[in-house]
Amino acid sequence: MNKSKTITIALLISLIFISFSTLAGADGIFGFFEDGGYGTATGRLQFITMGRMRDGNDGFGSPMDGDAHAGSLAATVNYSSPVFQGFSVGAQYVHAFPTYSEGNYDGHKDAAYNLSISEYSKLNNAFIRYDFEHFGLTDTNLTIGRQSLALNFMTHYNIRQKAQAFEAAVFETKPMDDLKVTLGHLHRFSGWTSRDDLNSGSASNKFIDIEMVEDVPYSTKGFQFIETQYTGLPNASLWVYDYFGHDLYNTFGAKADYTFNPESKLQYTLRAHYITQWDVGKFAKETGTRVKSDAVQAGLKFTYGNLTIEPGIFKVTGDGPEDTLRTPFQPGLIGEEPLWEFDLSFEGGSMSYFLESTYGWGKNGLYFLYLQTDHKSNLPPSGTSKEYNLIYSRDLTDRSYLKIKLGNVEYDNHSGVKDGWLDEYRLFIGYRF
């Protein structure tokens, strides 16, 4: 890896972004859109340079061999139209291309592809929305088309250049001040990666039919879901949700946060999240795999000013493949937080311990995560993984920013194969316009 090349590119792009931010002024490049009544246009130019160095075998017994280093530059443009007779439209377009690619990793000579920052173009959002305010219903709308969603069982998961997105119909309402309800139908899905040559799996950024996320050999009617959030109890927030995957599996979840002393400088918040899954329709018959998973995440979060510290556990019961928790859309669980996307946390019979912390000062932010997962089973995978993650972020100007992400993971396979390790770095330099 030519480190001087990486540093030079990063410095040049930093200077360009800072200069761009100064020239654009407070209203940004697209300020004339809003000034002229044409709607709102925003965007982002983001450079990523990242690398992975690894050896041995991961927790699934698969070889981890070689280094990979690559860079990517992406432009993202968002548009929201004015509201006319309750209707509005929105769109998001992303174009990303690699700036360099070095290393041989998993047999792939294209390191940018392997690290999921290779070239692609995507109309990631394209939707029409209707606001029901004309009928006296505030905070109520229906959105149809390509859209990104941030809920409990599916998140933006924007860890490279684009957020996950769905072709969906989603209805949102607040029937009372303390209750929010979101329900809808998910028809097609596009993942977060750059891999638009894939036709199945959650790593495909093509808009693929929902059944192809699980790669089943038959058609389904997608996912129908409902999520509710209630904040009417003192010091507490409650969430309940259900996702019915037609001829796939059903996922039910319940989550609660309770703060014991909200008026204190040092606050204590108990957090608990339970998920259960079971197969429905012909999934088990067609695939030969049952689904009967139960999982729980629990933590105690301490908050003092801008500092938070949360120790906790994440447990998946059972000891077989049918007990593994299926997470096709990257839910808001601790197992999705590490920089290395493949670990043992969701496997049946796994037990994870975590320590998560954040601290902010001025224009700076610091995030730390330690995640240890133990998985003991007669079936692979088996072993222990320990991962450390550190993320530093800073706003360079009102519109430009910097993020540095460092990760390390070590595997003890408990199976006689060579233990593995991986080191990772990511540098993000961005400009919002």
C-alpha positions as CSV (number, residue, x, y, z in Angstrom):
1,M,0.0,0.0,0.0
2,N,1.4,3.4,-1.0
3,K,0.6,5.3,2.2
4,S,1.9,8.6,0.8
5,K,-0.7,8.4,-2.0
6,T,-3.5,7.9,0.5
7,I,-2.4,10.9,2.6
8,T,-1.8,13.1,-0.5
9,I,-5.3,12.4,-1.9
10,A,-6.9,12.9,1.5
11,L,-5.2,16.2,2.0
12,L,-6.0,17.5,-1.5
13,I,-9.7,16.6,-1.1
14,S,-9.8,18.2,2.3
15,L,-8.5,21.5,0.9
16,I,-11.0,21.3,-2.0
17,F,-13.9,20.7,0.3
18,I,-12.9,23.5,2.7
19,S,-12.4,25.9,-0.2
20,F,-15.8,24.8,-1.7
21,S,-17.5,25.4,1.7
22,T,-16.1,28.9,1.9
23,L,-17.1,29.9,-1.7
24,A,-20.7,28.4,-1.4
25,G,-21.7,30.7,1.5
26,A,-24.4,30.1,4.1
27,D,-27.2,29.2,1.6
28,G,-25.2,26.5,-0.1
29,I,-24.9,25.8,-3.8
30,F,-28.7,25.1,-4.3
31,G,-29.9,28.0,-2.3
32,F,-31.7,29.5,-5.3
33,F,-34.1,26.5,-5.4
34,E,-35.7,27.4,-2.1
35,D,-35.4,31.1,-2.8
36,G,-37.3,30.7,-6.1
37,G,-40.0,28.4,-4.6
38,Y,-38.8,25.4,-6.5
39,G,-38.5,23.1,-3.5
40,T,-35.4,22.1,-1.6
41,A,-32.2,20.7,-3.1
42,T,-29.3,19.4,-0.9
43,G,-26.3,17.3,-1.6
44,R,-23.1,15.7,-0.3
45,L,-19.6,15.1,-1.8
46,Q,-17.8,12.5,0.2
47,F,-14.4,10.9,-0.1
48,I,-13.6,7.6,1.6
49,T,-10.2,5.9,1.9
50,M,-10.2,2.6,3.8
51,G,-8.2,-0.6,4.2
52,R,-8.3,-4.0,5.8
53,M,-5.3,-6.1,6.9
54,R,-6.1,-9.7,8.1
55,D,-4.9,-13.2,8.5
56,G,-6.1,-16.6,9.8
57,N,-9.8,-17.7,9.9
58,D,-12.9,-15.9,11.0
59,G,-15.5,-17.2,13.4
60,F,-17.2,-19.2,10.6
61,G,-13.9,-21.0,9.9
62,S,-13.5,-19.2,6.6
63,P,-10.0,-18.0,5.6
64,M,-9.2,-14.3,6.1
65,D,-6.2,-13.6,3.9
66,G,-4.6,-10.6,2.4
67,D,-4.8,-6.8,2.5
68,A,-7.0,-4.4,0.6
69,H,-6.8,-0.6,0.4
70,A,-9.1,1.6,-1.8
71,G,-10.6,5.0,-2.1
72,S,-14.0,6.2,-3.3
73,L,-15.5,9.6,-4.2
74,A,-19.3,10.0,-4.4
75,A,-21.7,12.8,-5.1
76,T,-25.2,12.6,-3.6
77,V,-28.0,14.9,-4.6
78,N,-31.4,15.1,-2.8
79,Y,-34.5,17.0,-4.0
80,S,-37.9,17.7,-2.3
81,S,-40.6,19.5,-4.3
82,P,-43.0,22.1,-2.9
83,V,-46.3,20.7,-1.6
84,F,-49.2,21.1,-4.0
85,Q,-52.7,20.1,-3.0
86,G,-51.1,17.8,-0.4
87,F,-48.8,16.1,-2.9
88,S,-45.0,16.3,-3.1
89,V,-42.2,14.3,-4.7
90,G,-38.7,13.5,-3.6
91,A,-35.6,12.0,-5.1
92,Q,-32.0,11.0,-4.3
93,Y,-29.3,10.2,-6.8
94,V,-25.9,8.8,-5.9
95,H,-22.8,8.4,-8.2
96,A,-19.7,6.8,-6.8
97,F,-16.4,6.0,-8.4
98,P,-13.1,4.6,-7.1
99,T,-10.0,6.8,-6.8
100,Y,-7.5,4.0,-6.2
101,S,-7.6,0.2,-5.5
102,E,-4.7,-1.9,-4.2
103,G,-4.2,-5.3,-2.7
104,N,-5.3,-8.9,-3.1
105,Y,-8.0,-9.8,-0.7
106,D,-10.1,-13.0,-0.7
107,G,-8.8,-13.7,-4.2
108,H,-10.3,-10.5,-5.6
109,K,-7.8,-8.2,-7.3
110,D,-10.2,-5.3,-7.3
111,A,-9.9,-4.1,-3.7
112,A,-12.5,-1.4,-4.2
113,Y,-15.1,-4.0,-5.1
114,N,-14.1,-6.2,-2.1
115,L,-14.4,-3.2,0.3
116,S,-17.8,-2.2,-1.3
117,I,-16.7,1.2,-2.5
118,S,-16.4,0.4,-6.2
119,E,-18.2,2.4,-9.0
120,Y,-21.9,2.6,-9.3
121,S,-24.8,5.0,-10.1
122,K,-28.2,4.7,-8.3
123,L,-31.5,6.6,-8.2
124,N,-31.7,5.6,-4.5
125,N,-34.9,7.5,-3.7
126,A,-37.8,8.4,-6.0
127,F,-41.2,8.8,-4.3
128,I,-44.5,10.7,-4.2
129,R,-45.9,11.7,-0.9
130,Y,-49.4,12.8,0.1
131,D,-50.0,14.8,3.3
132,F,-53.5,14.3,4.8
133,E,-53.6,17.7,6.5
134,H,-56.4,18.7,4.1
135,F,-58.5,16.2,5.9
136,G,-57.6,17.5,9.4
137,L,-55.0,14.8,10.0
138,T,-51.7,16.3,11.2
139,D,-48.4,14.4,11.0
140,T,-50.1,11.9,8.7
141,N,-48.7,11.0,5.2
142,L,-48.5,8.2,2.7
143,T,-45.2,7.8,0.7
144,I,-45.0,5.5,-2.3
145,G,-41.8,4.7,-4.3
146,R,-38.1,4.4,-3.5
147,Q,-37.4,5.6,0.0
148,S,-35.0,5.1,2.9
149,L,-36.4,4.1,6.3
150,A,-35.1,4.4,9.8
151,L,-37.0,2.1,12.1
152,N,-36.2,-0.7,14.5
153,F,-36.0,-3.6,12.2
154,M,-34.5,-1.6,9.3
155,T,-32.1,1.3,9.4
156,H,-30.4,3.6,7.0
157,Y,-27.1,1.7,7.5
158,N,-25.2,4.3,5.5
159,I,-21.7,3.0,6.2
160,R,-20.2,3.7,2.8
161,Q,-21.7,6.1,0.2
162,K,-25.5,5.3,0.2
163,A,-28.2,4.4,2.6
164,Q,-30.3,1.3,2.2
165,A,-33.6,1.9,0.4
166,F,-36.9,0.2,-0.4
167,E,-39.5,0.3,-3.1
168,A,-42.4,0.5,-0.7
169,A,-45.7,2.1,0.3
170,V,-45.4,3.5,3.8
171,F,-48.1,5.2,5.9
172,E,-47.2,7.3,8.9
173,T,-49.6,8.9,11.5
174,K,-49.8,10.2,15.0
175,P,-53.3,9.5,16.2
176,M,-52.4,11.1,19.5
177,D,-49.6,13.2,20.8
178,D,-47.7,10.4,22.5
179,L,-48.3,7.7,19.8
180,K,-46.6,7.3,16.4
181,V,-47.6,4.5,14.0
182,T,-45.7,3.5,10.9
183,L,-47.0,0.7,8.6
184,G,-46.4,-0.4,5.1
185,H,-45.5,-2.9,2.4
186,L,-41.9,-3.6,1.3
187,H,-41.7,-4.8,-2.3
188,R,-38.0,-4.4,-3.3
189,F,-34.8,-3.7,-1.5
190,S,-31.4,-2.1,-2.3
191,G,-28.5,-2.6,0.1
192,W,-25.8,-0.2,1.3
193,T,-22.9,-1.7,-0.8
194,S,-21.5,-0.8,-4.2
195,R,-22.1,-4.2,-5.6
196,D,-24.7,-3.7,-8.2
197,D,-23.7,-6.9,-10.1
198,L,-25.3,-9.0,-7.4
199,N,-28.8,-10.4,-8.0
200,S,-29.6,-11.7,-4.5
201,G,-28.7,-11.1,-0.9
202,S,-28.7,-8.1,1.4
203,A,-25.3,-7.0,-0.1
204,S,-26.8,-6.3,-3.5
205,N,-27.4,-2.6,-4.2
206,K,-29.7,-3.4,-7.1
207,F,-33.4,-3.0,-6.3
208,I,-34.2,-6.7,-6.0
209,D,-37.5,-8.4,-5.1
210,I,-37.8,-9.0,-1.3
211,E,-37.6,-12.8,-1.6
212,M,-34.2,-12.5,-3.3
213,V,-32.8,-10.9,-0.1
214,E,-33.1,-14.4,1.4
215,D,-32.4,-16.0,-2.1
216,V,-35.4,-18.4,-2.0
217,P,-36.4,-20.1,-5.3
218,Y,-40.0,-18.8,-5.4
219,S,-41.9,-15.5,-5.4
220,T,-43.4,-13.9,-2.3
221,K,-45.6,-10.9,-1.6
222,G,-42.9,-9.0,0.2
223,F,-42.9,-7.8,3.8
224,Q,-45.9,-6.1,5.5
225,F,-45.0,-4.3,8.7
226,I,-46.2,-2.1,11.5
227,E,-44.1,-0.2,14.1
228,T,-45.5,1.8,17.0
229,Q,-43.8,4.1,19.4
230,Y,-45.5,5.4,22.6
231,T,-44.0,8.1,24.9
232,G,-47.0,8.7,27.1
233,L,-45.6,7.0,30.2
234,P,-43.4,9.1,32.6
235,N,-39.7,8.7,31.9
236,A,-40.3,5.9,29.4
237,S,-40.4,5.1,25.7
238,L,-42.0,1.9,24.3
239,W,-41.8,0.4,20.8
240,V,-43.7,-2.6,19.5
241,Y,-43.3,-3.9,15.9
242,D,-44.2,-6.8,13.6
243,Y,-42.8,-7.7,10.2
244,F,-44.6,-10.4,8.2
245,G,-42.5,-11.8,5.4
246,H,-44.9,-13.6,3.2
247,D,-43.8,-17.3,2.8
248,L,-40.6,-16.3,4.6
249,Y,-40.7,-15.6,8.4
250,N,-42.4,-13.3,10.9
251,T,-40.5,-11.0,13.2
252,F,-42.0,-9.6,16.3
253,G,-40.2,-7.1,18.5
254,A,-40.7,-5.1,21.7
255,K,-38.4,-2.5,23.1
256,A,-38.5,-0.2,26.2
257,D,-36.3,2.5,27.6
258,Y,-36.8,3.8,31.2
259,T,-34.8,6.6,32.8
260,F,-34.9,6.4,36.6
261,N,-33.7,9.9,37.3
262,P,-34.2,12.3,34.4
263,E,-33.6,15.4,36.5
264,S,-30.2,14.3,37.7
265,K,-26.9,15.3,36.2
266,L,-26.0,11.6,36.2
267,Q,-28.9,9.7,34.6
268,Y,-29.5,6.0,34.5
269,T,-31.5,4.5,31.7
270,L,-32.5,0.8,31.6
271,R,-32.8,-0.4,28.0
272,A,-34.3,-3.7,26.8
273,H,-35.1,-5.1,23.4
274,Y,-36.7,-8.5,22.7
275,I,-37.1,-10.1,19.2
276,T,-38.7,-13.4,18.2
277,Q,-38.9,-15.0,14.7
278,W,-40.7,-18.0,13.2
279,D,-41.0,-19.3,9.7
280,V,-44.4,-18.8,7.9
281,G,-45.9,-20.3,4.7
282,K,-43.6,-22.6,2.6
283,F,-40.3,-21.2,3.7
284,A,-39.3,-24.2,5.9
285,K,-40.6,-26.8,3.3
286,E,-38.9,-25.1,0.3
287,T,-35.6,-24.3,2.0
288,G,-35.3,-27.2,4.5
289,T,-34.6,-24.6,7.3
290,R,-36.9,-23.8,10.1
291,V,-36.9,-20.4,11.8
292,K,-37.6,-20.3,15.6
293,S,-35.3,-17.6,17.0
294,D,-35.4,-15.6,20.2
295,A,-33.0,-12.8,21.1
296,V,-32.7,-10.2,23.7
297,Q,-30.5,-7.1,24.1
298,A,-30.3,-5.3,27.5
299,G,-28.1,-2.5,28.8
300,L,-27.9,0.1,31.4
301,K,-27.0,3.5,30.0
302,F,-25.2,6.2,32.1
303,T,-25.5,9.8,30.9
304,Y,-23.5,12.7,32.3
305,G,-23.5,15.8,30.2
306,N,-22.1,14.9,26.8
307,L,-20.7,11.5,28.0
308,T,-22.7,8.3,27.7
309,I,-21.5,4.8,28.8
310,E,-23.6,1.7,28.3
311,P,-22.6,-1.9,29.3
312,G,-24.9,-4.6,28.2
313,I,-25.6,-8.1,26.7
314,F,-27.1,-9.5,23.6
315,K,-28.2,-13.1,23.7
316,V,-29.6,-15.5,21.0
317,T,-31.1,-18.6,22.5
318,G,-30.8,-22.2,21.2
319,D,-27.9,-23.9,19.6
320,G,-28.8,-24.7,16.0
321,P,-29.1,-22.9,12.6
322,E,-32.9,-22.6,13.1
323,D,-32.2,-20.4,16.1
324,T,-30.1,-17.9,14.2
325,L,-31.7,-14.4,14.1
326,R,-32.3,-13.2,10.5
327,T,-31.4,-9.6,10.0
328,P,-31.8,-8.8,6.3
329,F,-32.3,-5.0,6.7
330,Q,-29.7,-4.3,9.4
331,P,-31.9,-3.6,12.5
332,G,-30.9,-1.3,15.4
333,L,-29.1,-4.0,17.4
334,I,-25.6,-3.9,18.8
335,G,-24.5,-6.7,16.5
336,E,-24.8,-4.3,13.5
337,E,-22.6,-1.6,15.1
338,P,-19.1,-3.0,14.6
339,L,-17.0,-1.9,11.6
340,W,-16.4,-5.5,10.6
341,E,-19.8,-6.6,9.3
342,F,-19.5,-10.3,9.8
343,D,-19.4,-11.7,13.3
344,L,-21.1,-14.3,15.5
345,S,-23.6,-12.1,17.3
346,F,-26.7,-13.3,15.5
347,E,-25.9,-17.0,15.4
348,G,-28.1,-19.4,17.5
349,G,-26.5,-20.0,20.9
350,S,-24.4,-16.9,20.9
351,M,-23.8,-14.7,23.9
352,S,-22.4,-11.2,23.4
353,Y,-21.1,-8.6,25.9
354,F,-20.7,-5.0,24.9
355,L,-19.5,-1.6,26.2
356,E,-20.6,1.4,24.1
357,S,-19.7,5.0,24.8
358,T,-20.0,8.4,23.2
359,Y,-18.5,11.8,24.1
360,G,-18.9,15.1,22.4
361,W,-17.1,18.5,22.9
362,G,-17.4,21.5,20.6
363,K,-17.4,20.3,17.0
364,N,-15.9,17.0,18.0
365,G,-17.4,13.6,18.7
366,L,-15.9,10.3,19.9
367,Y,-17.5,6.8,19.8
368,F,-16.1,3.6,21.4
369,L,-17.5,0.1,21.1
370,Y,-16.2,-3.2,22.6
371,L,-18.1,-6.3,21.5
372,Q,-17.2,-9.8,22.6
373,T,-19.3,-12.8,21.3
374,D,-19.0,-16.3,22.6
375,H,-20.6,-19.1,20.5
376,K,-20.4,-22.7,21.7
377,S,-22.2,-25.3,19.6
378,N,-21.7,-28.7,18.1
379,L,-22.4,-27.0,14.7
380,P,-20.2,-24.4,13.1
381,P,-19.5,-21.6,13.7
382,S,-18.0,-22.0,17.1
383,G,-15.6,-19.7,19.0
384,T,-15.1,-16.3,20.4
385,S,-14.7,-12.9,18.7
386,K,-13.5,-9.7,20.3
387,E,-13.8,-6.4,18.5
388,Y,-12.7,-2.9,19.4
389,N,-14.0,0.2,17.5
390,L,-13.0,3.8,17.8
391,I,-14.6,6.6,15.7
392,Y,-13.6,10.3,15.8
393,S,-15.6,12.9,14.0
394,R,-15.2,16.6,13.6
395,D,-17.0,19.4,11.7
396,L,-14.2,21.2,9.8
397,T,-16.5,24.1,8.8
398,D,-20.3,24.6,8.8
399,R,-20.5,22.3,5.8
400,S,-17.4,20.1,5.7
401,Y,-16.6,17.2,8.1
402,L,-14.0,14.6,8.9
403,K,-14.5,11.1,10.4
404,I,-11.8,8.6,11.3
405,K,-12.8,5.0,12.1
406,L,-10.5,2.3,13.5
407,G,-11.3,-1.3,14.2
408,N,-9.7,-4.5,15.4
409,V,-11.2,-7.9,15.7
410,E,-9.6,-11.2,16.9
411,Y,-11.1,-14.7,16.6
412,D,-10.5,-17.7,18.8
413,N,-12.1,-20.5,16.7
414,H,-12.0,-23.3,19.4
415,S,-11.9,-25.8,16.5
416,G,-8.3,-26.4,15.7
417,V,-8.1,-24.1,12.7
418,K,-5.9,-21.1,12.7
419,D,-7.3,-18.2,14.7
420,G,-7.9,-15.0,12.8
421,W,-7.4,-11.3,13.2
422,L,-8.3,-8.1,11.2
423,D,-7.4,-4.5,11.4
424,E,-9.4,-1.8,9.6
425,Y,-9.2,1.9,9.0
426,R,-11.6,4.3,7.3
427,L,-11.3,8.0,6.6
428,F,-14.3,10.0,5.6
429,I,-14.0,13.6,4.3
430,G,-17.2,15.2,3.3
431,Y,-18.9,18.4,2.2
432,R,-22.6,19.1,2.5
433,F,-24.1,21.5,0.0
